């Protein structure tokens, strides 16, 4: 496979190119045309399909190729997350289509379809398509369990009434359908042989500050609603920035590092509007609505399509800050996270391993590997607890006697990351931590000393980045929010870097916040991964409900272009599922994400305790 | 006790032979090399290790010390001193005890960390019991225990060459070494095994060559200062030095870095340092001539002061501004490098301002003609030059010596 094709087929489908998370602007043709196909993500699917002859050159494929002006914004966005350079794919796509046209190649016109005519009558001519150049972007995802399925059509409704009409039509005609947000979800749940309903046009965003809610349409991303909420001095509890909030709420419930304060499931929702599978309408707050607050630990069909949700607005304070508290054992890290949760200290709490901290901090894979070695070998930090809180919370943690990386030190380490590699003075830190691990963090002025030693700067951090992209990234990292733990956790733009080296498959469980049990489950996940020869690591552990329970994510990594590794990941996912089922049956206190799918608006009490 | 004899001066069949522990450590390693150099045979008891077998560790040290061609005179025995019969098979243990060689117990955990109390106690007290068991079973003719001058405890000004004090102790290392001395004395007396204690103070590298395999204690202070110096030099040379100026750091015209750093010590005192070459020479004599039931202080008769050490550091590192402040700290805040340096030296602070003096009369009688080399700037610089050359031990990690410090 050539480099360009490999790049195209390595698209993670995170949809980060569909939100302006770097302030660089996004591919202009995407918002203009609406379809995923007109974003870089769609073109990354289109190019291999054409190059490998899986679809012919179609009229829409020509439009898609020609709509790219090679502005390069996708390189900024994708490189930030994955270190990929999609503009090379865009260029090859344009060249491929141009060569085809100049050589007099045929251009396929999508066939007339009576059903499509009816769909277009509901949403408008341009918002439903059966051209394979469009459809291919909706035909697959890079998850290990997914088989590609080319839909018959894609439709982009704009209103709840249109969604209702569509579902009524599909219900009457027995047309299968799937609803899709921004990305492709990587579990095959947004694929269909029938219609794929892309919700991205429903962009309503209405703040009702008197009632502390924001009404979010089904096409609004977490990043966009958080941005507007933040600007107004609030925070909403949302998940991955590119995820459409409504999809996320229904699909898996919101889980974030802010769960200790804001909860999960229905905790964050005042109301939600649905179109049922038969096209009828209901809202969660209707007396006669289906009881979506209940939770059943089984696979569940979606209740329909969520077309809007009223999210709670949470207040913020100007003294919010972030800290990272290091621990030399899982037991101590869990103990601290639990202690903070029980005492209601902090808004966001999560336990991270050095893999993710390193990946989040580093602009490149190579730097991430080095950073991980520094955290584990030189600093001896196997676990870090991230805590976001106000000044009182941070003072409490200090009074509890814990050494910590405060915001200033975090910034110095992040922007000075390359200097850590050669920092011989790190060798001395072990010597002064003999009686108290990480005691150096308590030395007055240590952060200032670190600034002198590490010479932190955006330019320093970007030394390893492709030279032509460096000026942009240096300007980007000159912005204070890029090293602000509060902002980074609120907007979560770094978490997609988890998949930079390889695509990953998640094991997510809700379980008691007990170190022994968590350690056991991690051990089981490790055992499964080792058996199937997969890279694996702890994702996060976040307390919920005053530390009674937590969410544990453990990840398996695989090369999405390696069939053998995909097959092993599939087997590992099944084995890990069996482990979860077994623990769940034995203990009665464990839930897993598989059963939360389509039950995301259940009451957290029902999810966790019934 | 007054023992059955004096040291182990009488060779059997023309060669002397010992059981030695701690031979892969700093003192024990040098002692091993010296014993071999004079033609002795050794059984070395050492911990098993998955990564580097004991024989290999011994070989590396001997190669480093120039005694590699004598390795055939060493019999490595991987042993666990915490287990019955040192964790050896019945046959092996029987064979070992049948030899009835004098024992030199040098193995020790020299860390100060209270957090490591369990491991330190295991090594210094419980491990000793295994060696004393071997001494009892083999009816060893002499038990030499390498202790520390600091078992005297911190509560006295004059420390005689007599049984250990009862504290208070500065750290768990001193405390466990004192406990160990009590066990040696009581056990050996009960079993009528002649014994002697050899108590060195703080040992640095070879005063003649500067070579060393361990870079803690005095080295740690110099290393800390060097790293702080280098941080500011880098800031001045590559980053414009804004932070340096904020901290009052500048590069003087003569190329010397003005680095104002105050080190706070509770009171005036002295630092008792001896070189490894003196330790080895004196220990060899004492192993041969020690009186049974005697204690020997291998300490400096002219210990230096913190001010002298600071001056040495300044000259060696080409810095100025290092100031020792005695007495209670005033209210002025520490600047960041001061806070860092004072934290770095915290564990060693009691040894930098030591007001104790160590009686050496018995040692001087036994080692007449041996002088303690004075720590001059020249010998200091020799040692530090070597330390820098081997990156404070990091460059000893491959060949010839693993994990120098």
Interface residues (C-beta under 8 A of the other chain):
Chain A: X424 X425 X427 X428 X431 X432 X434 X435 X436 X437 X439 X440 X443 X444 X445 X446 X448 X449 X451 X452 X453 X455
Chain B: X111 X112 X113 X114 X115 X116 X216 X220 X223 X224 X227 X228 X230 X231 X232 X234 X235 X238 X239 X243 X244 X247 X333 X334 X335 X336 X337 X339 X340 X343 X344 X346 X347 X391 X392 X394
